Amino acid sequence: MTLEEMQLDLAQHTTEAQKLVNASQVRCSRNLEAQTDADRKKAVYEMEAMQEALERAQKQALNHMRPCMTFRPMLIQEEGVWVAIYGALRATGPTPETAHQEFDRQWVGKDEL
């Protein structure tokens, strides 16, 4: 097979492939138009549900990266106040969660996380 014949064969295959792609796009467009409003609403609902699940998973992953979750300070209650202790760091709060939040703030060295 000569180079010209190979180029012609390639051009023909390319043209045929483009025809198939165009036909597929037309079919997809018709299918989309044929979808009922309920199908579209269902698809939107499912997409929103997936987005919410992703956001929950991201929050859980970030929660596990908190200093209080990584270093697991000892948590005790002294005189009605919760204290998270890790080495010399002592963070207090009225609840275990607020003590952990204070621990995170002190660990990172920022007023607000």
Backbone as a ProteinNet text record, in pm:
[ID]
protein_1_A
[PRIMARY]
MTLEEMQLDLAQHTTEAQKLVNASQVRCSRNLEAQTDADRKKAVYEMEAMQEALERAQKQALNHMRPCMTFRPMLIQEEGVWVAIYGALRATGPTPETAHQEFDRQWVGKDEL
[TERTIARY]
86.6	0	90.9	60	142	99.2	181.9	153.7	24.3	3.6	-118.9	-242.4	-232	-344.8	-374.2	-268.4	-286.2	-351.4	-309.1	-367.1	-514	-545.9	-684.6	-768.8	-715.7	-786.3	-810.7	-710.5	-723.8	-828.6	-829.4	-928.2	-1069.2	-1086	-1217.4	-1263	-1171.4	-1206	-1240.8	-1166.5	-1193.1	-1330.2	-1363.9	-1494.6	-1606.1	-1588.7	-1689.2	-1703.4	-1591.3	-1595.9	-1668.6	-1643.9	-1710.1	-1860.6	-1900.4	-2043.1	-2107.3	-2037.7	-2091.1	-2102.2	-2002.2	-2005.8	-2123.4	-2140.5	-2252	-2386.8	-2401.5	-2527.3	-2551.9	-2447.5	-2460.8	-2502.6	-2444.2	-2480.7	-2627.2	-2673.3	-2813.7	-2904.6	-2870.2	-2951.5	-2954.8	-2840.4	-2835.4	-2921.4	-2914.5	-2994.2	-3143.1	-3183.5	-3325	-3367.4	-3280.1	-3313.4	-3329.6	-3244.4	-3254.5	-3384.9	-3420.2	-3545.5	-3665.8	-3653.5	-3764.9	-3782.2	-3682.7	-3695.9	-3811.6	-3881.1	-3991.1	-3936.7	-4018.2	-3980	-3949.7	-4025.8	-4003.1	-3865.8	-3826.2	-3693.7	-3584.6	-3602.9	-3504	-3497.7	-3615.5	-3617.9	-3551.2	-3575.5	-3513.1	-3361	-3314.3	-3169.9	-3109.6	-3178.6	-3130.1	-3127.7	-3232.8	-3240.4	-3125.1	-3100.4	-2991.6	-2856.4	-2837.9	-2712.6	-2693.2	-2800	-2791.5	-2762.7	-2823.4	-2798.9	-2653.5	-2598.5	-2457.8	-2366.7	-2402.4	-2323.3	-2325	-2442.1	-2452.9	-2371.5	-2375.5	-2297.7	-2148.4	-2107.7	-1966.8	-1926.1	-2010.5	-1980.1	-1970.4	-2060.7	-2054.1	-1923.9	-1885.4	-1761.2	-1640.4	-1642.7	-1532.8	-1525.9	-1641.8	-1643.9	-1591.9	-1631.1	-1583.2	-1432.3	-1382.1	-1237.5	-1163.8	-1215.8	-1152.4	-1160.2	-1270.5	-1285.1	-1177.9	-1148.8	-1047.7	-906.7	-890	-759	-739	-840.4	-827.8	-719.4	-646.7	-544	-599.1	-719.2	-774.8	-804.2	-829.9	-854.3	-722.7	-622.8	-494.1	-414.8	-409	-324.6	-398.9	-530.2	-613.2	-571.6	-592	-555.9	-642.6	-586.8	-663.2	-774.8	-894	-1009.4	-1059.3	-1056.3	-1103.1	-1197.4	-1272.7	-1361.4	-1309.9	-1284.2	-1235.6	-1329.2	-1391.3	-1477.7	-1581.1	-1645	-1751.8	-1703.5	-1572.6	-1516.6	-1441.2	-1458.1	-1386.4	-1249.2	-1147.8	-1010.7	-950.8	-898.5	-824.9	-676.8	-603.6	-463.3	-374.9	-272.5	-171.4	-37.7	43.5	170	141.5	203.1	183.7	59.3	-2.3	-119	-243.8	-315.9	-441.3	-547.8	-652.2	-762.5	-889.9	-968	-1087.8	-1212.3	-1325.7	-1454.6	-1565.9	-1687.4	-1799.9	-1845.4	-1807.8	-1842.7	-1716.2	-1717.8	-1601.1	-1571.1	-1674.9	-1652.8	-1589.8	-1636	-1575.8	-1431.9	-1402.6	-1263.6	-1177.1	-1232.1	-1158.3	-1140.1	-1242.2	-1229.3	-1121.1	-1119.1	-1017.2	-878.6	-869.8	-743.6	-694.4	-786.1	-749.5	-698.4	-769	-728.2	-588.8	-565.6	-435.5	-325.7	-356.7	-257.2	-213.8	-312.3	-283	-229.2	-266.8	-218.7	-300.1	-423.2	-509.6	-631.3	-685.9	-804.9	-925.6	-930.1	-1048.2	-1006.7	-1059.8	-1031.4	-1141.1
-117.3	0	123.1	215.3	335.8	437	538.7	643.6	715.9	741.9	811.3	726.8	596.3	507.4	503.5	503.8	502.7	633.3	744.8	873.8	880.3	828.5	825.7	736.7	619	527.1	592.6	660.5	730.2	839.7	913.7	1020.4	962.9	849.3	786.1	738.3	676.6	630.1	748.1	855.2	974.6	1030.8	1035.1	1085.2	996.1	866	772.4	787.4	802.2	819.7	948.7	1055.3	1182.8	1170.7	1095.1	1073.2	999.9	899.2	825.5	915.4	999.8	1092.1	1188.9	1242.6	1335.8	1267.3	1145.5	1072.8	1046.1	1011.1	986.9	1113.7	1226.6	1353.7	1388.5	1362.1	1388.7	1300.5	1170.6	1079.9	1125.3	1165.6	1212.2	1336	1425.5	1547.7	1515.2	1423.3	1383.7	1316.1	1232.1	1165.3	1267.1	1366.2	1469.4	1545.7	1578.5	1650.7	1564.8	1433.3	1342.7	1315.6	1349.2	1325.2	1406.6	1344.8	1416.2	1509.6	1601.7	1695.6	1621.2	1514.9	1435.9	1370	1319.9	1258.5	1362.3	1480.2	1586.9	1624.2	1637.2	1671	1561.6	1436.2	1324.6	1331.3	1359.8	1369.5	1483.1	1596.1	1709.6	1673.2	1607.2	1565.1	1470.1	1373.3	1278.2	1348	1444.7	1519.1	1599.8	1662.4	1738.9	1646.5	1528.1	1431.5	1385.7	1363.3	1323.7	1436.1	1560.3	1674.8	1686.5	1666.6	1671.7	1560.2	1440.8	1328.8	1358.4	1418.6	1455.3	1558.6	1658.5	1761.5	1701.8	1606.7	1539.9	1462.4	1392.7	1314.3	1406.3	1521.5	1616.9	1671	1703.1	1752.9	1648	1522.4	1415.4	1399.3	1406.6	1393.5	1507.9	1630.4	1745.3	1734	1682.6	1665.8	1571.1	1465.3	1369.8	1428.4	1540.4	1603.8	1710.7	1736.4	1836	1792.7	1888.6	1852.2	1766.6	1798.4	1719.8	1576.2	1553.2	1417.2	1345.3	1420	1360.8	1326	1420.1	1402.3	1346.1	1345.4	1287.1	1331.3	1459.9	1504.6	1433.3	1421.4	1363.6	1461.7	1410.3	1495.6	1461.9	1562.4	1541.9	1656.2	1634	1737.8	1780.9	1911.2	1968.2	2080.3	2065.4	2169.2	2220.1	2127.4	2162.6	2214.5	2213.9	2260.8	2145	2129	2024.8	2077.4	1991.9	2030.4	1926.5	1975.2	1890.1	1915.4	1809.6	1823.7	1739.5	1805.3	1736	1801.6	1734.3	1794.4	1917.8	2030.3	2155.2	2231.3	2186.6	2257.7	2215.2	2313.1	2289.7	2379.5	2320.3	2395.8	2361.7	2463	2440.8	2485.4	2430.6	2469	2408.3	2462.2	2410.3	2270.3	2230.7	2096.9	2032.9	1901.9	1838.4	1896.9	1924	1977.9	2116.7	2201.5	2335.2	2328	2234.3	2215.8	2170	2080.8	2036.8	2151.9	2234	2347.8	2443.8	2467.5	2554.7	2491.7	2361.1	2290.4	2312.2	2295.9	2316.5	2458.8	2558.3	2698.5	2722.3	2669.2	2687.5	2614.1	2495.7	2417.5	2489.3	2539.3	2606.7	2746.4	2805.9	2939.1	3048.9	3020.3	3120.2	3141.7	3262.6	3292.6	3215.1	3192	3125.1	3028.7	2908	2807.7	2806.1
0	0	0	-87.1	-97.6	7.8	23.7	120.6	85.3	-44	-85.1	-54.7	-76.2	-48.8	101.6	182.8	327.7	375.3	316.9	354	313.2	194.6	148.9	238.8	274.9	364.8	501.2	552.5	680.1	671.8	563.3	545.3	540.1	474.1	465.9	603.4	677.6	811.9	902.8	887.9	968	934.8	808.9	766.4	820.9	813.2	865.4	1017.2	1085.8	1231.6	1267	1192.7	1220	1195.4	1094.6	1069	1187.1	1240.7	1355.2	1477.7	1499.1	1612.1	1596.4	1478	1454.7	1477.6	1429.6	1447.7	1596.2	1667.8	1810.7	1884.6	1845.8	1908.9	1882.8	1763	1729.7	1813.8	1826.9	1908.6	2054.3	2105.9	2244.5	2263.4	2168.2	2176	2175.2	2088.5	2082.7	2212.5	2268.6	2394.2	2506.1	2509	2611.4	2597.8	2476.7	2454	2490.5	2475.4	2502.6	2651.5	2730.6	2873.9	2929.8	3020.4	3083	3190	3229.2	3334.1	3463.9	3489.8	3610.8	3608.1	3491.6	3479.1	3506.1	3454.4	3476.7	3624	3687.9	3829.6	3912.2	3875.1	3945.5	3931.1	3811.4	3787.8	3869.6	3876.3	3954.9	4103	4149.7	4290.3	4324.2	4236	4259.6	4259.7	4171.9	4166.1	4294.1	4343.1	4467.8	4586.3	4586.1	4693.6	4692.5	4574.4	4564.4	4613	4580	4623.6	4775.7	4836.7	4982.9	5047.4	4988.9	5042.6	5032.7	4923.2	4907.2	5011.4	5033.7	5133	5273.6	5306.1	5436.9	5450.7	5346.7	5351	5367.8	5300.2	5314.3	5456.6	5514.8	5652.3	5749.2	5728.4	5815.6	5802.6	5680.7	5659.9	5727.4	5712.4	5776.9	5928.7	5980.8	6124.8	6180.1	6103.3	6148.4	6143.5	6074.7	6065.1	6173.2	6254.6	6361.2	6459.2	6517.5	6616.2	6730.6	6778.6	6890	6848.4	6719.5	6671.4	6641.3	6598.1	6564.9	6690.3	6785.6	6902.7	7024.1	7019.5	7124.9	7265.2	7297.1	7431.3	7536.2	7656.2	7765.8	7800.9	7821.5	7851.3	7991.3	8076.9	8214.2	8251.5	8358.6	8409.3	8546.7	8556.1	8682.8	8724.7	8837.5	8893.6	8792.3	8722.9	8629.8	8494.8	8470.4	8343.9	8278.9	8148.6	8076.2	8036.1	8050.2	8019.9	7925.6	7812.9	7719.1	7744.1	7779.5	7817.8	7725.5	7672.6	7591.3	7622.5	7699.2	7742.5	7825.6	7787.8	7861.2	7814.3	7707.8	7653.7	7730.4	7782.1	7854	7793.4	7746.3	7687.6	7763.4	7797.8	7877.3	7802.7	7847.3	7792.3	7874.2	7860.3	7937.8	7894.4	7771.1	7721	7662.9	7643.5	7581.5	7442.8	7365	7229.5	7234.3	7323.7	7330.7	7381.4	7469.7	7513.8	7396.6	7313.7	7195	7096.1	7078.1	6988.1	7037.2	7166.8	7224.4	7208.1	7225.7	7204.8	7061	6964	6823	6800.8	6856.6	6840.5	6899	7017	7078.7	7001.6	6954.7	6881.2	6754.8	6680.8	6554.5	6578.7	6692.6	6725.3	6659.9	6627.9	6565.1	6654.9	6645.6	6725	6675.4	6545.9	6490.7	6383.1	6386	6282.8	6181.4
[MASK]
+++++++++++++++++++++++++++++++++++++++++++++++++++++++++++++++++++++++++++++++++++++++++++++++++++++++++++++++++

